[in-house]
Amino acid sequence: MNRKIVTRFAPSPTGFMHIGSIRTALFAYIFAKKNEGTFILRIEDTDKEREVPGSIDHIQASLKWLGIDPDIGPENPGDFVSVVQSERLPSYVIEAHKLIEKGLAYPDPYTQDELAEFRKKADEEKKPFLYRSHRPETFLVWDGKKPLRFKVPEVKRYKWTDAVRGELEAGEEALDDFILIKGDGYPTYNFAHIVDDMNMGVTHVMRGDEFISSTPRFLSLYDAMGIKYPVFVSLPPILRDDRTKKLGKRDGAKDILEFKKEGYLPEAMLNFLALIGWNPGTEQEVFTKDELIQAFDISKIQKAGGAFNEEKLDWMNKEHLKKLSKTEIEGEIRKRLEENETTKESSKIVDNIFISKVSNIIFEHISKWSDIDTMIGAGELNFYFDTPAYPKELLSWKDSSLEETKKHLLWLKDRINEAVEADFESSENTKNLVFDYATEKGRGNVLWPLRVALSGREKSPDPFTLVYFFGKNETLQRIDNALNKIQ
């Protein structure tokens, strides 16, 4: 277009930030960044009845967490007075008067009751209610107190090109004399977003494909105002995992900041959302933000909707967790243990060797940080902090007697007691201590009671890992505890 690329994300402050909205923001952001353009965060707050207090801060917090940083926004409006629509009301009045002067806008001459009757009649006749059918013959002077309507200059079919969908067309069924400015003085979405896009120099309009049916209205207004069309980029919907319909609140769609609370990494969330409805055309699945910017291509946005699969998100988050340093991993795991009611009082949390060892084990079993809390809640980590309680019968493997189990535990105690410090430097070394004996006597007969003695659980890391984790002294103490149970 030989113009600087300008994109915008223009949410309404009416509640939580849905993942579909965030995906729109992401695509607008990375396209602008790839083309050294400008990305604008604009707040469309003209529907005051639906506005939820605190939503603007929530929108900004959501984008900040994900690293989607606007070049222009509420906190840095640049050369604009504001990018919050309710603070830009004079700009819409100016454009409205231009349309009035052209004979393309007029105050609504009907009451709400009369409009209700028109709609009722249309419903009875099973026809769409199109306001142009009731256009007055003479125009009234607009005093700013009645709704101002756009007079459709020409009812026709429109054809346009969408960067994703290609050639599209629609027309008569979407065109009526829609409201530009409401009786409360606030502009409608149909009018305000076009005025703002014009004034802000927006070149590419990215939004959900549900707006395709309304595009003839927009085109009619673009023509009336003498505005060159921007590039329309209709994004495919995000579907439920079963792909039967769009993901919505009733299907468990969550506020984006819920994913932050659950311990997902922002890099993983960006990566995951980018690949719903867009394909880089390669086998690569794990991207950093910079790699997404470099790879992004509008022509590779798909027409069909993509499914939100939380298992795939967990996998992708684990891949990004693997990119963290050992220090970062241990720091986050320590923080989670310090904040959890069950573990926060344990003196072991301040032991760096303990944290290092337990972090290695925990990291193997999580895909997001909140999985640590789940593990603690299920009792899976209790035995790392305290000597486990369990019935003595659990020590026996299948049909083995407690007397036979006792013999194996006594052998294990003697073998570990005579082991040297180097034997506890890795789980492979601890395995070498006992594996030959276990193979000779039956692995289940020997290794099962060792696992239970150390963890008190049927399922836990393998006993060699546990011996390495606890070290010589605590391993011997827990074996003694098991022998005392049997005796």
Stockholm file with secondary structure:
# STOCKHOLM 1.0

chainA/1-487         MNRKIVTRFAPSPTGFMHIGSIRTALFAYIFAKKNEGTFILRIEDTDKEREVPGSIDHIQASLKWLGIDPDIGPENPGDFVSVVQSERLPSYVIEAHKLIEKGLAYPDPYTQDELAEFRKKADEEKKPFLYRSHRPETFLVWDGKKPLRFKVPEVKRYKWTDAVRGELEAGEEALDDFILIKGDGYPTYNFAHIVDDMNMGVTHVMRGDEFISSTPRFLSLYDAMGIKYPVFVSLPPILRDDRTKKLGKRDGAKDILEFKKEGYLPEAMLNFLALIGWNPGTEQEVFTKDELIQAFDISKIQKAGGAFNEEKLDWMNKEHLKKLSKTEIEGEIRKRLEENETTKESSKIVDNIFISKVSNIIFEHISKWSDIDTMIGAGELNFYFDTPAYPKELLSWKDSSLEETKKHLLWLKDRINEAVEADFESSENTKNLVFDYATEKGRGNVLWPLRVALSGREKSPDPFTLVYFFGKNETLQRIDNALNKIQ
#=GR chainA/1-487 SS CCSCCEEEECCCSSSCCCHHHHHHHHHHHHHHHHTTCEEEECBCCCCTTTCCTTHHHHHHHHHHHHTCCCSBBTTBCTTSSCSBGGGCHHHHHHHHHHHHHTTCEEECCSCHHHHHHHHHHHHHTTCCCCGGGGCCSSCCCCCSSSCEEECCSCCCCEEEEETTTEEEEECGGGCSCCEEECTTSCBCHHHHHHHHHHHTTCCEEEEEGGGGGGHHHHHHHHHHHTCCCCEEEEECCEECTTSSSBCCGGGTCCCHHHHHHTTCCHHHHHHHHHTSSBCCSSSCCCCCHHHHHHHCCGGGBCSSCEECCHHHHHHHHHHHHTTSCHHHHHHHHHHHHHHSTTTTTCGGGGCHHHHHHHHHHHHHTCSSTTHHHHHHHTTSSHHHHSCCCCCGGGGSCTTCCHHHHHHHHHHHHHHHHHCCGGGGSSHHHHHHHHHHHHHHHCHHHHHHHHHHHHHSSSSSSCHHHHHHHHHHHHHHHHHHHHHHHHC
#=GC SS_cons         CCSCCEEEECCCSSSCCCHHHHHHHHHHHHHHHHTTCEEEECBCCCCTTTCCTTHHHHHHHHHHHHTCCCSBBTTBCTTSSCSBGGGCHHHHHHHHHHHHHTTCEEECCSCHHHHHHHHHHHHHTTCCCCGGGGCCSSCCCCCSSSCEEECCSCCCCEEEEETTTEEEEECGGGCSCCEEECTTSCBCHHHHHHHHHHHTTCCEEEEEGGGGGGHHHHHHHHHHHTCCCCEEEEECCEECTTSSSBCCGGGTCCCHHHHHHTTCCHHHHHHHHHTSSBCCSSSCCCCCHHHHHHHCCGGGBCSSCEECCHHHHHHHHHHHHTTSCHHHHHHHHHHHHHHSTTTTTCGGGGCHHHHHHHHHHHHHTCSSTTHHHHHHHTTSSHHHHSCCCCCGGGGSCTTCCHHHHHHHHHHHHHHHHHCCGGGGSSHHHHHHHHHHHHHHHCHHHHHHHHHHHHHSSSSSSCHHHHHHHHHHHHHHHHHHHHHHHHC
//
